Amino acid sequence: MILAHDLGTTGNKASLYSRDGLLVGSQTVTYATNFGLHGMAVQNAEDWWLAVRQGTKQLLEKTRTQPKDIDCVVFSGQMMAVVPLDADGEPLCPALIWADTRAQEECAQLVESIGMERAYEITGHRLNPTYSLPKMMWLRRTEPALWSRLKTIVQPKDFVTYRLTGRLATDPSDASGMNAFDQKQGRWSEELLSAAGIDEALLPEIVPSTTVLGGVTQSAAAATGLLAGTPVVVGGGDGPCAALGAGVVRPESGAYTYLGSSSWISQASMQPLHDPLMRTMTFSHVVPGMYLPTATMQAGGASFEWVVDLLHPEPDPERFERLLAAASEVGPSSDGLLFLPHLLGERSPYWNPRARGAFVGLAKHHGQAQVVHAVLEGVAMNLYTAVLAFAEMGSQIESVGAIGGGARSDVWLQIFADVWGLPVRRRSIVEEANGLGAAVVGGVAVGLFPDFDVATTLSEVQAEFAPNEERHGRYETLYTSFLNSYRALEPIFDEL
């Protein structure tokens, strides 16, 4: 079997897959994020390692799996982080995760030094404080004593694979989310690193996602319950792994949307797809030679989680379903209410870390149903910008597969279909796409699968939501108001 770990924002999900790609069982261990002032978002890297150890042991016990039956261990992981390690491979401080936006000053310095357009040409991404390179500069400025002890900087999955094998490395998909990767050349960008004043020696080697880094060490075997020598495969970033899990392996595979804490819409391409307005970005795929034009927003599913926690803070497993049911009774615009879903600043399409969430049109007659419905609409309308941007670049989307926890909601997927004017199809894997994609990478790496095309056979369309033309027409008008609301509030965000 294949043991796939998905190191997400809220926890690590360990999943076992059989040799034919079927899910045998999974186990999630959560960990905390420390959100603070000025855009701070950090996690303890040791919590990731603890979650992997606990999840592995619990999963093997729950599924009655013998360690000798594990053919490989492979990883998907949250991207765009800074995990600073000393010469002994120990974390020097809490890891700055993707949501951390404190490096705004450093990002401005990079823009002035190299230029936004040139950076986008090299990396396929705008310069932005959410990416790793500005965060490195921020850490160097704010923690000089710590920086003097720094030996290397890695991504979350790479920290855990290091703990398992003793080898430090990353893959092109994770490297492509760091603002430091020359995407066409497939190596660290000397130009960007020079502009940032960062020594390339601080970054790990870049190897294909299917690389077997080594075997599980004796100490890691004792900590996890795995067999020493079990192959460990490097894997990839969560977005590219999710794309593979959704069967998006080539351009004709179509587009997919992921509704997790952050949310995005993406598709596969043979070449990086550069937007003249730089609203979208392009990641390197875990599939060699392929790329993933993508538009990612900071707080997609996180916006829904926030409003549910706000309205029903008490623990209740049915609170999400009750609020979604109430929201299903509300029509487009939630009776004159719009929501800007920028609770963590924003990447696509505005690339503004100072952006904030806002309700526009809030009135006394609005209740919980209207508020929740407005939040669901706000996420859909924000991602609609990406649908339009891809079309402007000649990449017309015909339908969208939906995965991630938010894809379980019929109400939300119907809103997406109505806002976008496109069929939205729930895939059968939903919350397992990241782990399944990683499992395919691992299976290819150790010869269990012949190639990446096997991913197209491992999930299917479970439900389809067709757009309602009347509602889509209404949303076209509301979308203009949605955009105008952001433009009007942008200077207020700067003042605040």
Buried (B, 14 or more C-beta within 10 A) or exposed (E): BBBBBBBBBBBBBBBBBEEEBEBBBBBBBEBEBEEEEEBBBBBBBBBBBBBBBBBBBBBBEBBEBEBEEBBBBBBBBBBBBBBBBEEEBEBBBBBBBBBBBBBBEBBEBBBEBBEBEBBBBBBBBBBBBBBBBBBBBBBBEEBEEBBEEBBBBBBBBBBBBBBBBBBBBBBBBBBBBBBBBBBEEBBBBEBBBEBBEBEEEBBBEBBBBBBBBBBBBEEBBEBBBBBEEBBBBBBBBBBBBBBBBBBBBBBEBBBBBBBBBBBBBBBBBEEBBBBEEBBBBBBBBBBEEBBBBBBBBBBBBBBBBBBBEEBBEEEEEEBBEBBBEBBBEBEBBBBBBBBBBBBBBBBBBBBBBBBBBBBBBBEEEBEBBBBBBBBBBBBBBBBBBBBBBBEEBEBEBEBBBBBBBBBBBEBBBBBBBBBBBBBBBBBEBBBBBBBBBBBBBBBBBBEBBEEBBBBBEBBEEEEEBEBBEEBBEBBEEBBEBBBEBBEEBEEEBEEE
